[in-house]
Amino acid sequence: MSEMSKLRWRCRRGMKELDELLTRYLEQHYAQACAEEQQLFQDLLEMQDPEIYAYMIGRERPRDEAMHHLVQRIATVLRT
């Protein structure tokens, strides 16, 4: 199984909204992202759905500034 296939599988969450957001980011932006951003995305996929969702809707903010930047980038996928 390729790395992208594994990541696509990990993007499948318990919430349809997260599935769509994370998969769209993976397909449209992940390959062009720098290694640091790719690692941050993988770290994000390790988090629980409620935490990711709270970040995406702006109810909570990641403490790590780089993670916050990634979350903002993924959230903008909705608007594109």
Secondary structure, DSSP 8 states (H G I E B T S, - for coil): --HHHHHHHHT--SSHHHHHHHHHHHHHTGGGS-HHHHHHHHHHHTS-HHHHHHHHTTSS--SSHHHHHHHHHHHHGGG-
